[in-house]
Amino acid sequence: MLLIMKQDEQQKLEKLKEQALQLMRDGGFVVREDVTVRVDPDLAFMGYTTERDGKPVIVVSGNALASGMVVNLLIHELSHVYRSQTGHPSHDYQLLTGVTTWVMHGKVVLPYQEEILQTILNHIQDLYADDISFAIFKKHNPQNSLNEFFMSWIHTPLVDSSIESLWTNAGYLLSSAFAEANLKRHHIVDTDKKVAKAIQEFLSHCDKRLVEKYEYFKDFMVDLPEEVTDKEFEKLLIGYLSEFVKLTKIS
């Protein structure tokens, strides 16, 4: 019985993938690569894209498959694939790694710091992916649902003064900026101003240094140019990461 259920889930996901690929094509974003999809019933979040044998693999959680929102998730992940296949610098992992190493000046990065750096780089990649995905599906997604989705990026800052908490809160600041920037960049209504109110609540508990840099990071993400060369993007990324690292230093 379990095997049959897994086969049914995989067949359902394959059909949804074809639907998402067709929507991508209809929008003018043709994904040329052979994309594999699979279900991970134990995955704690919606899904992600990885590689296997040099080919993209989209992994979808069991909860996501049951939610009815999988096509939108697949379009978002396929937008990442499209950015990679078209050589957009935001998805050039060699460039991202090189800039991060340069900004950190060869310092040893602890696992939690590496995770936070990866998250704030993912924000940039997600913005560029969503330039595509929102153009395709925003008309089919209720505004309040999008609004609620971005609420998940706003956290409660930690109150202790450890280095790890400093890094964590700086990461939370950029996640909040990402939430508001994505709404503004893609002209999504902040229904009942839920995101704005949540961000103000977050900032009211933050250190002054973080509060003073919020607008910089939010505006940076809103204004990221669609057409950008590798050199231009490298310069932008250096500024972005350098300003973040400044926030992680004890004054």
Secondary structure, DSSP 8 states (H G I E B T S, - for coil): -HHHHHHHHHHHHHHHHHHHHHHHHHTT----S--EEEEETT-SSSEEEEEETTEEEEEEEHHHHHHT-HHHHHHHHHHHHHHHHTT-GGG-HHHHHHHHHHHTTT----HHHHHHHHHHHHHHHHHHHHHHHHHHHGGGS-HHHHHHHHHTT------S--HHHHHHHHHHHHHHHHHHHHHHHTT---GGGHHHHHHHHHHHTS-HHHHHHHHHHHHHHHT--SS--HHHHHHHHHHHHHHHHHHTS--
